[in-house]
Amino acid sequence: MITDVEKALVKECLVFAGEEGASDARITLTKSTEDQIATLDGEIDKVTRCADRTLNIALFADGRFGSFSSNKLERESLKQFIKGAVQTVKMLSPDPFRKLPERERCCASALSGKEMDIYDQAYNGIDASARRMAALEAAVSGKVLPGLPEGVRLVSEEGEYSDSEYDVYVVDSQGLECRHTETSFDYGVEVTIEDASGDKYSDFWWTSSPRLKDFDASACGLTAVRRACAQIGALPAESGKYNMVVAANVSSRLVSPLLNALNAYSLQQGNSFLVGSLGRQVFSNNMTILDEPWRKGETGSKLFDSEGVATKEGPIISGGIVMRYFVNTYMAGKTGFQPTVEEATRPRLCAYPSEELDQEGLMRLCGNGILVTDFNGGNCNPATGDFSYGISGQLFENGKLLRPVSEMLVTGNFLTLWKNLIGAGSDYRRCATKLIGSLAFKDVDFSG
């Protein structure tokens, strides 16, 4: 954790910058520690510990800007480092759009860093023995796995338990002072199975929590095995248009391109299929995405962005209408857009229809179609919104799973896809950064 001595030194760096001729400065100190225990087939395979400390220095001088970093936190060394950095900045070309964000836009409520309740003091009591036990207890190799098809056996299992601590402290020459701290407990596993015919299939699963008491990896291994078993006998379906249901664990793959297209960098460079979309209805009227950065106790929640600008709750897209671009201070000057925050913090796609729906409910709503459980490569053209992704999943009829499918491509355009939204589930995973549940679309092109 960042100490009071380190905080005092960070503030002193602002003084050093001013003494050397910087008109403004922002100093960000980040510290993190992570311990990892990797297992192979139920035995400890590798132990890793990573610790990092970085001081990022943003300097504004004579209408010019430069960014520098150091991991050496010693007073005289930093003083000389900043002296050289300011001299370097003064040699750069002027940039009238580089400035600190207005003070009234900045966060004033992140004082302790623990306001979001995602720092668990229990982290400090975890020792090597507890980490070893957590990794071994989550492994499924050598254990009875209920409900598997006859003749299926587990070939290999690679798991990784980790816990980490993250702390960031930001100050600037306009009086900004804010802090964010969090802990994370994580487990992920990839398994390979072999069926009665000797064919092999692989899959994965993971979980995460900011609090140790809420962390439970006991179901991860079995979930990964069952996901692998669901692929047995997979074949392509006939090419054509299908209703598509996308499972909650991969649904963010279809939302991320929308959020990226709303970033001012993409918009300014014409590398966005949502240029000119602000205030316009470009998606289905049953589509709403909210940014909810203040969800206490959940990973990813935070009160400020990297500039120290306060996050805000509210709609990104409401009833298909684009309500917000993501515009940092620099891009606001370049584009003329009103500045907001630099990116979506904790986006949540609201459930629709109004009743609580999950993957099975959306399949019943669609009747027939393809359930996508994984995306296997592919790409999206950010300028046009055209996409092509490899998928695997399940063919379903009358809302019931029929057989596995694989080696298929789903293609289309994001504007068309989201206009054809049938519904969104409320079954999102709270351990994910984006709170996106299962999704259902009509008339999607599949090719086998």
C-alpha positions in Angstrom: 0.0 0.0 0.0 1.1 3.6 -0.6 2.6 5.1 2.5 2.2 8.6 3.9 5.9 9.1 3.2 5.3 8.2 -0.5 2.3 10.5 -0.7 4.3 13.4 0.7 7.0 12.7 -1.9 4.4 12.7 -4.7 3.2 16.1 -3.6 6.7 17.4 -3.4 7.2 16.4 -7.1 4.6 19.0 -7.9 6.8 21.6 -6.2 9.8 20.3 -8.1 8.0 20.7 -11.4 6.9 24.2 -10.6 10.4 25.2 -9.6 11.7 24.0 -12.9 9.2 26.0 -15.0 6.2 23.7 -15.5 3.0 25.6 -15.5 1.0 22.6 -14.4 1.6 18.9 -13.5 -0.2 15.7 -12.6 1.6 13.0 -10.7 0.2 9.5 -10.4 1.8 6.8 -8.1 0.7 3.3 -8.7 1.6 0.3 -6.6 0.5 -3.3 -7.0 1.4 -6.8 -5.7 0.2 -10.1 -7.1 0.8 -13.7 -6.0 0.1 -16.6 -8.4 -0.1 -20.3 -7.8 -0.3 -22.3 -11.0 -1.3 -26.0 -10.9 -1.0 -28.8 -13.5 -3.2 -31.8 -13.2 -3.9 -31.1 -9.5 -0.3 -30.4 -8.4 1.6 -27.2 -7.8 3.4 -26.3 -11.0 4.7 -22.7 -10.6 4.7 -20.0 -8.0 5.1 -16.3 -9.0 5.2 -13.1 -7.1 5.1 -9.7 -8.9 5.5 -6.3 -7.2 5.4 -3.0 -9.2 5.7 0.6 -8.3 5.5 3.3 -10.9 5.4 7.1 -10.8 3.9 8.7 -13.9 4.5 12.4 -14.4 2.5 14.6 -16.8 4.1 18.0 -17.4 2.7 21.1 -19.0 5.2 23.9 -19.8 5.2 26.8 -22.3 2.1 25.4 -24.1 3.8 22.0 -24.5 3.2 18.6 -22.9 5.2 15.5 -22.1 4.6 12.3 -20.0 7.4 10.6 -18.1 7.7 7.6 -15.7 10.1 6.3 -13.1 10.1 3.5 -10.5 12.7 5.1 -8.4 11.2 7.0 -5.4 14.1 8.8 -4.0 13.9 12.6 -3.4 17.0 13.9 -5.0 16.9 11.5 -7.9 13.3 12.5 -8.6 14.2 16.2 -8.4 16.9 15.7 -11.1 14.6 13.5 -13.2 11.9 16.1 -13.2 14.4 18.9 -14.0 15.4 17.0 -17.1 11.8 16.1 -18.0 10.7 19.8 -17.9 13.7 20.7 -20.1 12.7 18.0 -22.6 9.0 19.2 -22.7 10.2 22.8 -23.5 11.9 21.4 -26.6 8.7 19.9 -28.0 6.2 21.5 -30.4 3.4 23.5 -28.8 0.0 21.8 -28.4 -2.8 24.2 -27.4 -5.2 21.4 -26.5 -3.0 19.9 -23.8 -4.1 21.0 -20.3 -5.4 19.7 -17.0 -9.1 19.1 -16.7 -11.1 21.9 -15.1 -11.1 21.6 -11.3 -14.9 21.4 -11.0 -14.9 18.2 -13.2 -12.4 16.4 -11.0 -13.1 14.0 -8.2 -13.3 15.4 -4.6 -14.7 12.3 -2.9 -12.0 9.7 -3.2 -10.0 10.6 -0.1 -9.2 7.2 1.5 -9.3 5.1 -1.6 -11.6 2.7 0.1 -14.9 4.5 -0.7 -16.0 1.8 -3.2 -15.6 -1.0 -0.6 -13.5 -3.2 -2.8 -10.4 -3.4 -0.6 -10.5 -6.4 1.7 -8.2 -6.3 4.8 -8.3 -10.1 4.8 -5.7 -9.9 1.9 -3.1 -9.0 4.5 -3.6 -12.3 6.4 -3.1 -14.6 3.4 0.2 -16.5 3.5 1.9 -19.0 1.2 0.1 -22.0 2.8 -3.4 -20.4 2.3 -2.6 -19.7 -1.4 -1.3 -23.2 -1.9 -4.5 -24.6 -0.4 -6.8 -22.4 -2.4 -5.1 -23.5 -5.7 -5.2 -27.2 -4.8 -8.7 -27.2 -3.5 -10.0 -25.7 -6.7 -8.3 -28.3 -8.9 -10.5 -31.2 -10.1 -7.9 -33.7 -11.2 -8.2 -37.0 -9.4 -11.7 -36.1 -8.1 -15.0 -37.6 -8.9 -16.8 -35.5 -11.6 -20.5 -36.1 -11.5 -22.8 -36.1 -14.6 -20.2 -36.6 -17.3 -21.0 -38.6 -20.5 -20.0 -42.3 -20.5 -16.4 -42.9 -21.6 -15.3 -39.3 -21.1 -12.1 -38.7 -19.1 -10.1 -35.7 -18.0 -6.8 -35.5 -20.0 -5.3 -32.4 -18.5 -6.0 -29.4 -16.2 -4.2 -26.2 -15.9 -5.4 -23.9 -13.2 -4.2 -20.6 -11.7 -5.1 -19.0 -8.4 -4.0 -15.4 -7.7 -4.6 -12.6 -5.3 -3.6 -9.0 -5.7 -3.6 -5.6 -4.2 -3.7 -2.4 -6.3 -3.3 1.2 -5.1 -3.3 4.4 -7.1 -2.8 8.0 -5.8 -3.2 11.1 -8.0 -2.5 14.7 -7.4 -2.2 17.7 -9.7 -1.2 21.4 -9.5 -4.8 22.6 -9.4 -5.4 20.9 -6.0 -6.6 17.5 -7.1 -6.0 14.7 -4.6 -7.7 11.3 -5.0 -6.9 7.7 -4.3 -8.3 4.3 -5.3 -7.4 0.9 -3.7 -8.7 -2.6 -4.4 -8.0 -6.2 -3.9 -8.8 -9.1 -6.1 -9.0 -12.9 -5.7 -9.1 -14.9 -8.9 -9.1 -18.4 -10.3 -9.1 -19.6 -13.8 -8.8 -23.1 -15.3 -8.5 -24.7 -18.7 -9.2 -28.4 -19.2 -8.9 -31.0 -22.0 -11.1 -34.0 -22.1 -11.2 -37.1 -24.3 -14.4 -38.8 -25.3 -15.0 -42.5 -25.9 -13.9 -42.1 -29.5 -10.6 -40.6 -28.6 -11.4 -37.1 -29.7 -10.2 -34.3 -27.5 -12.0 -31.0 -26.5 -10.9 -28.1 -24.4 -12.6 -25.3 -22.5 -12.2 -22.9 -19.6 -13.9 -21.1 -16.8 -13.0 -18.4 -14.2 -14.2 -16.4 -11.3 -13.1 -13.4 -9.4 -14.1 -11.3 -6.3 -12.7 -8.3 -4.5 -13.5 -9.9 -1.2 -12.1 -13.2 0.1 -15.3 -14.2 1.8 -17.2 -14.0 -1.5 -14.5 -15.8 -3.5 -15.6 -19.4 -4.4 -13.7 -21.3 -7.1 -15.1 -24.7 -6.2 -17.3 -24.9 -9.3 -14.8 -23.6 -11.8 -13.1 -26.9 -12.8 -16.4 -28.9 -13.1 -17.9 -26.0 -15.2 -14.9 -26.0 -17.5 -15.2 -29.8 -17.9 -18.9 -29.7 -18.7 -18.4 -26.9 -21.2 -15.8 -29.1 -22.9 -18.2 -32.1 -22.9 -20.9 -29.9 -24.5 -18.7 -29.8 -27.6 -18.6 -33.5 -28.2 -19.8 -34.4 -31.7 -20.0 -30.8 -32.8 -20.7 -30.2 -36.5 -21.5 -27.0 -38.5 -25.1 -26.2 -39.0 -26.6 -25.4 -42.4 -25.7 -21.9 -43.5 -28.4 -19.3 -43.3 -30.1 -16.7 -41.1 -30.8 -17.7 -37.5 -32.0 -16.2 -34.2 -28.8 -15.9 -32.1 -28.5 -16.1 -28.4 -25.1 -15.2 -26.9 -24.2 -16.6 -23.5 -23.4 -14.1 -20.8 -19.8 -15.2 -20.4 -19.0 -13.9 -24.0 -21.7 -11.3 -24.6 -19.4 -8.4 -23.9 -17.6 -9.3 -27.2 -20.5 -7.7 -29.0 -20.7 -4.6 -26.7 -17.0 -3.6 -26.6 -17.0 -2.5 -30.3 -19.9 -0.1 -29.5 -18.1 1.5 -26.6 -14.8 1.8 -28.6 -16.7 3.5 -31.4 -18.0 6.1 -28.9 -14.5 7.1 -27.9 -13.4 10.6 -29.1 -10.1 9.3 -30.4 -11.9 7.0 -32.8 -14.5 9.6 -33.7 -11.9 12.3 -34.4 -9.9 10.0 -36.7 -13.0 8.8 -38.6 -12.2 5.3 -37.3 -15.7 4.8 -35.9 -19.0 3.5 -37.3 -20.8 5.9 -34.8 -19.5 9.2 -36.2 -22.3 11.8 -35.8 -24.4 9.5 -33.7 -24.7 11.6 -30.6 -28.4 12.3 -29.8 -29.6 10.1 -32.6 -31.4 6.8 -32.4 -29.2 4.3 -34.2 -30.1 1.1 -32.3 -33.2 -0.8 -31.3 -35.5 1.1 -29.0 -35.3 -1.7 -26.5 -31.5 -1.2 -26.0 -30.2 0.7 -23.1 -26.6 0.7 -21.7 -26.0 2.5 -18.4 -22.6 3.3 -16.9 -22.7 2.4 -13.2 -19.2 3.2 -11.8 -20.4 3.6 -8.2 -21.6 0.0 -7.6 -20.0 -0.6 -4.2 -18.3 -3.9 -3.5 -17.8 -4.8 -7.2 -14.6 -5.1 -9.1 -14.2 -2.3 -11.7 -16.1 0.3 -9.8 -14.3 3.6 -9.3 -14.8 7.3 -8.6 -12.3 8.8 -11.1 -10.5 8.2 -14.4 -6.8 8.5 -15.1 -7.1 12.3 -15.3 -8.8 12.5 -12.0 -12.1 13.4 -13.6 -15.0 12.2 -11.5 -17.0 9.3 -13.0 -20.7 9.8 -13.4 -23.6 7.4 -13.4 -26.1 7.6 -16.3 -27.1 6.3 -19.7 -24.6 5.7 -22.5 -27.3 4.6 -24.9 -31.0 5.0 -23.9 -33.8 3.4 -25.9 -31.3 3.1 -28.8 -30.3 6.8 -28.7 -26.6 7.6 -28.2 -26.4 9.8 -25.1 -22.7 10.1 -24.4 -19.3 10.1 -26.1 -16.2 9.4 -24.1 -14.1 12.5 -24.3 -11.0 13.3 -22.3 -9.7 16.9 -21.8 -7.3 16.7 -24.7 -9.9 15.3 -27.2 -12.5 17.8 -26.1 -10.1 20.6 -27.3 -9.4 18.7 -30.5 -13.0 17.9 -31.4 -15.1 20.6 -29.7 -17.1 17.9 -27.9 -18.1 18.5 -24.3 -15.5 16.6 -22.1 -16.8 13.6 -20.2 -14.8 10.7 -18.8 -12.2 8.8 -20.9 -14.1 5.5 -21.1 -17.0 3.5 -19.9 -16.3 2.5 -16.3 -18.9 -0.1 -15.4 -21.3 -0.5 -18.3 -24.5 -2.5 -17.8 -26.9 -3.5 -20.5 -30.4 -3.3 -19.0 -32.6 -6.3 -19.0 -35.4 -6.4 -21.6 -38.2 -7.4 -21.7 -39.1 -6.2 -18.2 -39.3 -9.7 -16.6 -36.1 -11.3 -15.3 -34.6 -13.3 -18.2 -31.6 -15.5 -18.5 -30.1 -17.6 -21.3 -32.8 -20.2 -21.1 -35.5 -17.6 -21.1 -34.1 -15.9 -24.2 -33.9 -19.3 -26.0 -37.6 -19.9 -25.2 -38.4 -16.3 -26.4 -36.5 -17.0 -29.7 -37.9 -20.5 -30.2 -35.3 -21.8 -32.7 -31.7 -20.6 -33.3 -28.1 -20.9 -32.4 -26.7 -20.4 -28.9 -23.2 -19.0 -29.1 -21.0 -20.1 -26.1 -17.6 -19.0 -27.4 -16.1 -16.7 -30.0 -13.0 -18.2 -31.8 -11.1 -15.4 -33.3 -12.4 -13.0 -36.0 -12.4 -9.3 -36.3 -14.4 -6.1 -36.5 -13.8 -3.1 -38.9 -14.1 -0.2 -36.5 -14.8 2.3 -39.3 -17.7 0.4 -40.8 -19.0 -1.9 -38.0 -18.6 -4.9 -40.2 -17.7 -8.0 -38.3 -16.8 -11.7 -38.8 -16.3 -14.0 -35.8 -15.7 -17.7 -35.5 -18.1 -19.3 -33.1 -19.0 -22.5 -31.3 -22.2 -23.3 -29.4 -25.4 -25.2 -29.6 -28.3 -25.5 -32.1 -31.6 -25.1 -30.3 -35.2 -25.8 -31.2 -38.4 -24.8 -29.3 -36.1 -23.3 -26.7 -34.3 -26.6 -26.0 -30.7 -27.5 -26.9 -30.5 -29.9 -29.8 -26.8 -30.5 -30.6 -23.4 -28.8 -30.5 -22.2 -26.7 -33.5 -18.7 -25.6 -34.4 -16.6 -24.4 -37.3 -19.1 -21.7 -38.1 -18.8 -17.9 -38.9 -21.2 -15.3 -37.8 -21.0 -12.2 -40.0 -22.8 -8.8 -40.2 -22.7 -5.2 -39.3 -23.1 -3.9 -35.7 -25.6 -1.3 -36.6 -27.9 -3.9 -38.2 -27.2 -6.5 -35.4 -28.2 -4.1 -32.6 -31.3 -2.9 -34.5 -32.3 -6.6 -34.5 -32.0 -7.0 -30.7 -34.8 -9.3 -29.4 -33.9 -9.1 -25.7 -31.2 -8.9 -23.1 -30.9 -11.0 -20.0 -30.2 -10.0 -16.4 -27.9 -12.9 -15.9 -24.6 -11.0 -16.1 -21.6 -12.1 -14.1 -20.8 -9.6 -11.3 -17.1 -10.6 -11.4 -16.9 -9.3 -15.0 -15.9 -5.6 -15.7 -18.8 -5.2 -18.2 -22.2 -6.2 -16.8 -23.6 -7.8 -19.9 -26.1 -10.7 -19.6 -27.2 -13.1 -22.3 -28.3 -11.4 -25.6 -30.7 -12.4 -28.3 -30.8 -11.2 -31.9 -32.9 -12.1 -34.9 -31.9 -12.7 -38.6 -28.2 -13.2 -38.0 -26.1 -14.6 -40.8 -24.3 -17.9 -40.1 -22.1 -19.9 -42.5 -20.7 -23.3 -41.9 
